[in-house]
Structures are given as C-alpha cells and as structure tokens.
Amino acid sequence: MSGSGPVTVWVFLGEGAQWPSGVFRTRERAESWIRTGKLTGMLTEYPLDTGVHDWAIEHGHFQPRAAHQQTPSFVGRFTTAQQEHFHYTAGNPD
C-alpha cells in the first residue's frame, strides 16, 4: 500500500495483545519505537478513511462469495495478508 497511493498508517499489535499499542505515520518511526522497546509483535500498514474489507475488494484481493462475508461481524474482523506487514521479536525483524 506504500508509494503514491492512498494515505496509510502503520499499526503495531504486540504479541498476545487484543488492541494496538502504537499507530505511526511512517514505518521508520514505528520500527525505531519497536527497536527501542525491544517489542515482539506485528506491524501492519492500514489505509486511512476506508475499511480493510472495502480496500481488499477495491484492489481485487478479496471477493465475497457467501452472504456471511458481508455481515457486520465478518467485516468488523476482516484482515488480509495482502496488507504490508512485518513481524518482530525482541525489537528485531523476523
């Protein structure tokens, strides 16, 4: 999602966390914070002003094939491996 496309943010979810612990404008700022804190978890790029479900459909990464794939509970939990993401252990990239 990087590049000249839509504006994005980077969201860090620590290992075992239910909620994000950091949101950053750049991957570089996020990685500096992750390194300093020696954190373990995943950093994912998210588009602004759209949901991931809508983004994935718009970019051809997902096509709902069943009615339940358009329900609020499905859309509210939706993620895709097509989002740029990186894993870290003790502050180091995996």
PAVEXKOL-969449 format. One line per 5 residues: for each residue x, y, z of N, C-alpha, C, CB. Coordinates in steps of 0.001 Angstrom, whole numbers. Glycine has a CB too. Example, Ala and Ser with C-alpha at 12.3 -4.5 7.8 and 13.67 -1.06 7.14 Angstrom:
BEGIN
13190/-5690/7800/12300/-4500/7800/13200/-3300/7800/11308/-4473/9046  12850/-2250/7080/13670/-1060/7140/12900/30/7870/14084/-598/5725 $
// end
This chain:
BEGIN
808/-1187/0/0/0/0/852/1252/0/-919/-2/1178  2138/1113/151/3031/2269/169/3150/2878/-1213/4411/1877/690  3775/4037/-1261/4035/4662/-2549/3136/5842/-2788/3869/3667/-3658  2754/6059/-4035/1968/7227/-4388/476/7001/-4208/2251/7622/-5805  96/5896/-3615/-1312/5562/-3420/-1922/6329/-2261/-1469/4076/-3187 $
-2968/5780/-1683/-3676/6456/-602/-2817/6606/647/-4939/5703/-263  -3204/7535/1497/-2508/7758/2755/-2735/6566/3669/-2983/9066/3430  -1680/6151/4340/-1761/4999/5228/-1098/5312/6567/-1105/3770/4578  -1341/4434/7533/-658/4481/8819/-144/3082/9123/-1605/5000/9957  807/3014/10049/1372/1748/10486/903/1482/11907/2928/1761/10400 $
342/299/12139/-249/-62/13428/522/-1243/14008/-1766/-407/13279  960/-1097/15273/1683/-2178/15937/756/-2888/16905/2931/-1641/16673  722/-4222/16788/-31/-5080/17691/960/-6009/18368/-1147/-5884/16934  1145/-5821/19668/2079/-6654/20411/1597/-8085/20518/2302/-6086/21788  2548/-8991/20686/2223/-10413/20799/1217/-10645/21921/3497/-11243/21046 $
116/-11309/21602/-911/-11619/22585/-1844/-10458/22905/-267/-12080/23833  -1621/-9299/22300/-2449/-8128/22591/-3789/-8213/21866/-1715/-6839/22194  -4786/-7635/22481/-6092/-7555/21844/-6249/-6226/21117/-7207/-7734/22879  -5504/-5208/21539/-5617/-3862/20978/-4242/-3366/20544/-6246/-2889/22006  -4181/-2520/19550/-2894/-1946/19117/-2269/-1107/20227/-3084/-1084/17851 $
-950/-1054/20227/-237/-256/21224/490/929/20602/754/-1124/21970  432/1065/19286/1049/2210/18636/561/2376/17216/2549/2075/18649  394/3648/16812/-7/3983/15443/953/5069/14956/-1524/4466/15370  1536/4851/13771/2605/5716/13283/2366/6156/11846/3941/5006/13387  2849/7344/11525/2748/7853/10150/3724/7177/9210/2983/9344/10126 $
4862/6702/9745/5857/6070/8885/6325/4748/9488/7054/7010/8664  6747/3863/8622/7305/2584/9071/8593/2817/9866/7579/1653/7860  9372/3802/9446/10644/4097/10106/10428/4496/11567/11386/5215/9359  9454/5356/11821/9164/5765/13208/8695/4575/14024/8096/6882/13241  7849/3748/13423/7348/2569/14122/8486/1623/14470/6301/1846/13274 $
9360/1363/13518/10461/427/13765/11436/958/14803/11203/135/12471  11647/2257/14838/12506/2842/15863/11904/2587/17247/12695/4365/15620  10601/2795/17380/9906/2561/18644/9959/1085/19030/8446/3030/18547  9772/209/18059/9811/-1237/18297/11204/-1662/18764/9413/-2013/17016  12242/-1150/18079/13629/-1476/18465/13934/-997/19875/14627/-849/17476 $
13595/256/20157/13883/845/21469/13214/54/22587/13422/2307/21513  11972/-355/22370/11246/-1100/23390/11494/-2590/23386/9813/-862/23234  12297/-3060/22400/12565/-4498/22260/11262/-5298/22227/13460/-4994/23415  10334/-4812/21407/8985/-5362/21364/8854/-6559/20430/8019/-4296/20946  7905/-7410/20736/7560/-8560/19910/6113/-8376/19446/7747/-9916/20698 $
5906/-8535/18147/4569/-8393/17607/4599/-8153/16111/3841/-7266/18298  3537/-7550/15595/3403/-7347/14163/3065/-5888/13861/2328/-8278/13586  3708/-5362/12824/3471/-4018/12331/2767/-4139/10987/4804/-3207/12210  1595/-3505/10863/778/-3638/9659/410/-2260/9128/-494/-4463/9946  459/-2115/7811/67/-872/7157/-1444/-894/6891/863/-669/5829 $
-2128/174/7285/-3577/296/7101/-3913/1533/6286/-4294/348/8457  -4891/1426/5404/-5343/2608/4662/-6187/3492/5572/-6153/2197/3400  -6126/4794/5342/-6980/5726/6092/-8283/5954/5338/-6253/7075/6332  -9305/6227/6091/-10617/6601/5555/-11314/5492/4771/-10468/7794/4674  -10927/4257/4998/-11626/3112/4414/-11385/1900/5298/-11151/2840/2948 $
-12287/955/5249/-12097/-293/5979/-11271/-1267/5159/-13448/-917/6344  -10606/-2189/5835/-9768/-3175/5149/-10607/-4043/4214/-9027/-4058/6170  -11808/-4412/4620/-12697/-5219/3795/-12958/-4497/2468/-14034/-5506/4541  -13333/-3220/2537/-13593/-2433/1325/-12327/-2260/493/-14166/-1060/1694  -11205/-2015/1159/-9920/-1836/473/-9547/-3107/-295/-8803/-1475/1490 $
-9723/-4264/358/-9361/-5538/-271/-10235/-5819/-1497/-9490/-6688/743  -11516/-5517/-1398/-12420/-5704/-2538/-12028/-4760/-3669/-13895/-5465/-2120  -11822/-3487/-3332/-11482/-2468/-4337/-10194/-2801/-5092/-11341/-1105/-3669  -9230/-3416/-4397/-7939/-3732/-5012/-7850/-5158/-5550/-6842/-3513/-4015  -8970/-5871/-5548/-9004/-7211/-6120/-8364/-8292/-5271/-8346/-7192/-7424 $
-8184/-8035/-3969/-7566/-9023/-3076/-8590/-9952/-2435/-6775/-8319/-1991  -9866/-9566/-2509/-10914/-10373/-1893/-12221/-10133/-2631/-11063/-10040/-383  -12974/-11202/-2803/-14303/-11108/-3399/-15256/-11914/-2529/-14311/-11623/-4883  -16233/-11272/-1894/-17186/-12035/-1086/-17888/-13084/-1946/-18224/-11092/-431  -17924/-14310/-1447/-18534/-15405/-2197/-19730/-16011/-1454/-17496/-16486/-2476 $
-19937/-15552/-226/-21055/-16057/575/-21672/-14880/1333/-20585/-17185/1569  -22943/-15004/1641/-23666/-13914/2306/-23009/-13507/3627/-25113/-14327/2559  -22493/-14489/4394/-21904/-14150/5693/-20649/-13286/5554/-21568/-15421/6457  -20031/-13269/4375/-18823/-12474/4163/-19114/-10985/3974/-18076/-12996/2962  -20372/-10616/4090/-20753/-9210/4036/-21508/-8784/5296/-21607/-8946/2798 $
-21508/-9646/6299/-22190/-9315/7551/-21316/-8386/8393/-22533/-10603/8344  -21930/-7615/9283/-21150/-6726/10145/-20070/-7451/10953/-22074/-6004/11087  -20376/-8633/11469/-19369/-9336/12279/-18178/-9774/11427/-19997/-10559/12968  -18415/-10197/10206/-17324/-10601/9322/-16497/-9382/8918/-17876/-11321/8068  -17160/-8323/8469/-16464/-7104/8029/-15664/-6503/9177/-17470/-6066/7481 $
-16215/-6518/10384/-15550/-5942/11545/-14315/-6697/11997/-16501/-5867/12667  -14167/-7959/11616/-12997/-8776/11988/-12053/-9001/10810/-13452/-10127/12540  -12398/-8499/9639/-11677/-8834/8416/-10247/-8292/8401/-12429/-8304/7223  -9323/-9129/8013/-7940/-8740/7718/-7515/-9493/6469/-6972/-9045/8928  -6431/-9061/5883/-5914/-9749/4706/-4395/-9748/4723/-6436/-9095/3419 $
-3808/-10830/4300/-2349/-10917/4217/-1796/-10005/3126/-1919/-12362/3956  -2675/-9429/2306/-2230/-8516/1255/-1785/-7172/1815/-3339/-8305/244  -2151/-6888/3053/-1658/-5671/3687/-173/-5858/3978/-2458/-5342/4996  605/-4826/3736/2036/-4880/4061/2164/-5075/5569/2790/-3571/3588  2950/-6057/5983/3112/-6313/7412/4463/-6964/7684/1973/-7206/7935 $
4947/-6756/8911/6248/-7253/9327/6156/-7770/10754/7325/-6152/9212  6894/-8840/11040/6920/-9442/12363/8242/-9098/13058/6729/-10980/12271  8184/-8935/14372/9369/-8575/15180/9416/-9436/16422/9352/-7069/15572  10638/-9768/16837/10873/-10470/18083/11939/-9705/18850/11299/-11950/17835  11617/-9302/20065/12537/-8539/20906/13137/-7341/20166/13651/-9445/21408 $
12305/-6697/19340/12732/-5497/18624/13410/-5732/17294/13637/-4736/19470  13655/-6982/16969/14337/-7314/15712/13369/-7890/14692/15471/-8304/15964  13539/-7528/13403/12677/-8124/12371/12889/-9628/12282/12946/-7478/11002  11807/-10352/12090/11895/-11820/11906/12241/-12126/10467/10560/-12526/12300 $
// end
